[in-house]
């Protein structure tokens, strides 16, 4: 183990000595040249230091390479490994030119081992050529709103025109984690490549994964000119945070600053139950019946909020009364969850029980109008009484006729 590696391990152990349940109360002091911390569901920036400053981004570039592969190819698609001259200091997964790996295994090599030959192979397969793929990368960055980002290669090796900002890298990390496979992958400390000529095990270069239980991503980067970078992801008690540190002097500083940011954020945000499945939000009369039916939430909704805040709920779209028949669980209206004036969730309200159709008399009243309905109803009652009397009279006559003379 090199001296630098020993320092990194010792710094990590020192950082882990602080319990995750003891969040930082003061704004953290960082060694990073640029940094940002974001609560992704609201987009709120919790911490920022030179967040819009352009810097080289090293292998965090591979987040865009992975995103394009996920969007353009299936996980079972097979990619041919291209010839690639791996430099002495470059990251590699030991892939052999000519062998074919599934997209899933290429992503494992790309995002965990940060393999440059995987990036080169993906570029040729998806873009037809390295130049074609770089054009795709920049077009996708534009669509994603990464206005201060430009790519000149698929792997992140030093280049004057391969740059981004902490803010843009956070956005890119959020986009990548929306894919379920990528989200699970970057939370693994190692993985096995099963396609190709032989099985291989690759290890995540993000040493916080597997060491800190609540860290779950996303991508490291390092070159001599870019310094050390980490786009980090973490989750605690339903709350999720995304961090970026750039231009760090060492791996130890990169890890320590990331943990400082996460603890700072988790000390200020928490997940709050805004709506519970089955929670009653209204009770409505049933047309034509002396009944009322409860309207309840069809699902639960949790919202990440600043500590001490509560979300608001607004009920809309309810009729003045319900007219059956309606099955149990029929949608009626909506409850909207509002966080600081912005709608963050819409949940259907449903009937908690079945709604029967109106009674016959109520139905007639609705069809003919109140006065005519009352007249018809009274007439039906009178007619029913007449029919009952006639039936009784007929029975008496029958008994008289049957008596012997």
MORA-V482766 format. One line per field, one symbol per residue. ss: DSSP state (A for helix, B for strand, O for the rest). psi: psi as a letter, one per 40 degrees, with the letter a starting at -180 (. if undefined). burial: # if it has 16 or more other C-alpha atoms within 10 Angstrom, else .. A space follows every 10 residues. Layout:
ss: ???
psi: ???
burial: ???
This chain:
ss: OOAAAAAAAA AAAAAAOOOO OOOOOOOOOO OOOBBBBBBO OOOBBBBBBO OOOOBBOAAA AAAAAAAAAA AAOOOOOBBB OOOOOOOOOO OOOOOOOOOB BBAAAAAAAA AOOOOAAAAA AAAAAAAOOA AAAAAAAAAA AAAOOOOOOB OOOOOOOOOO OOBBOAAAAA AAAAAAAOOA AAAAAOOOOB BBBOOOOOOB BBBOOOOOOO OOOOBBBBBB BBBOOOBBBB BBBBBBOOBB BBBBBBBBOO AAAAAAAAAA AAAAAAOOBB BBBBBOOOOB BBBBBBOOOO OBBBBBBOOO BBBBBBOOOO OBBBBBOOOO OBOOOBOOOO BBBBBBBBBO OBBBBBBBBB BOOOBOOOOA AAAAAAAAOA AAAAAAAAAA AAAAAAAAAA AAAAAAAAAA AAOOO
psi: hidddddddd dddddddhid egihdihihi eidiiihihd deehhdihhf eehhiiebee dedddddddd deiideihhh hihhhhidei hiefihhdih iidddddddd ddefhddddd ddddddedid dddddddddd dddefgdfhh ieiedeihhd egiaiddddd ddddddedhd dddddeeidi ihheiadiii hiihegedhe dhdehfadhi ihidddahih hiiihhfeii ihihhifiei dddddddddd dddddeeeii hhhdhhhehh eihiihheig iihihiheii hihhiiheii iihhhifhid ihhiihiheh hgiihhhhhf ehheihhihi heiihiiiid dddddddeid dddddddddd dddddddddd dddddddddd deii.
burial: .......##. ##..#....# ..##.....# ########## ....#####. ##.####### ########## ..#....### ##........ ###.##...# ########## ########## #######..# ..######.. #....#.### ########.. .######### ####.##... .##.###### #.#.##...# .########. ...####### ###..##### ######..## ########## ########## #######.## ##.##..### #..######. ..######.. ######...# #.#.#..... .##.....## #########. ...####### ###.####.. ##.##..... ..##.##... .......... .......... .....
